[in-house]
Amino acid sequence: MANVNGTWLGTYWQEEYPTRFEATLVQAGNSLSGNILDDSYLGEAILSGEVIGRKISFFKQYLTGSKYTINYVGTISEDENFMQGEWRINRFDSGIWEAHKSNEYLMSELKNILSKELVSSF
């Protein structure tokens, strides 16, 4: 069974328009819970679902702004650092999504890359 505990950065597309999000996932066995913060007016949502093998499914419910529950299904990569799938609100409103495991040291890695590029440019 895949382990998805942690922070994830992702994007979902609705009518070809991307929305970025940050998700904090807590996995206990097959059970999944957590929070999602969308980079849109909808804001924060809670989620609950499950992980079975490399399959993930969860429901997202916004705390304010939307009365709809969104169903997400997807597949987790072998290295457990990427997942992607489809979301659906009802029979007619759906799209794709993807998320990458967030790296706590992303900023320090970026600084290292930039300093190496600066040194090599001289």
N, C-alpha and C positions, 0 to 999 in steps of 0.2 A: 504494500500500500504506500502510495506517495505521501510525503509530508509537506504540507503547505503552510505550516506555522510561520508567521512573520508578516512583514510589510511588503506589499506589492504595488507597483506603479503600472497603470494600464490606460487603455483607451477603448471606448465603445463608439460605434458609429450608428447614427440614426439619420436616415434619409441622406446618406453620404456626408453628414457633418460629424466630425470627431469631437468627443468630450473626454478629457483626461480625468483620471480618478486615482485616488490612493486608497488601498484597502489594507486593513489590519485583520489577519485571519488567525483564529485560535482553533486548533484541531485537537480533539480528544477521541482517540480511536477513529471510528468512521464519522463521528459528529463534527460539524463545522459551525462556528459562530464568528461574529466580528462586526466591524464597522467599515463603511465606505464613505469617503468624502469626494463628491463630484466637484469638478471645476466648472460649476454652472450655478444657476439660481436655485437648483433643487437642493444642493448642499449635502447634508449628512443623511446616511441611511444605515439601518441595521440589516444583518443578514443571518440566515440560518440554512444549513444544508448538510451535505455529506460528501465524503470522498470514498470511493470504492475502486481499489486498484489505482489506475491512472485517470479515472473519470471523476469529474467534480460537478456537483449540481447544488445550486442554492437559490433561495428567494431573497430579493432585496426589497425593503420597504422604507421609503423616505420618511423622515421624522416630520417634515413640513413640506408643503408645496404640491404634493401629489398623493392622490388616494390609491394609485395603482400599485400592485405587487408585481415585480419583474422577476421572471424565471430565467436563470442562467444555467447553461449546461456547457461542458467543455472537456478538454483533454489536457493532462499535465505532461510535460516533456519528461524524458528519461532522467535528465539531470535535475529535475524538480525546480528549475529556474524560470520556466516559461509555461504559460497555459493560454489556451485560446478556445473559442467556441461561439455559441449563438445565444442571444438574449431574446426574450419574447414577453410582450405585455398581454397581448390577446392574439386572436387568430390573424390579425391584419398588421400588427405593429411589431417588427422584429429587426434584428441586425446582428452584426458580428462584434466580438470583443476579443481583446488579448491583454495579457499582463505579464510583466517581468518581475522577478524577485528583486526587491530593493536591496542595494548594497550600502551598508552603513558607511563604508569608506569611499563612497563614490566621489565626494569632493576632493579627498586627498589623492585619489587616483587621477582625477582630472588635472590637479595641480602638477603631479609628476609628469604626466603626458605633455602638458604645456611647457614645463621647464625643459624637458628633453628636446622639444621642438625649437625652443628659443636657443638652446646650446648648439643644436645642429645647424641652425640658420646662420651662425657666425662663421 
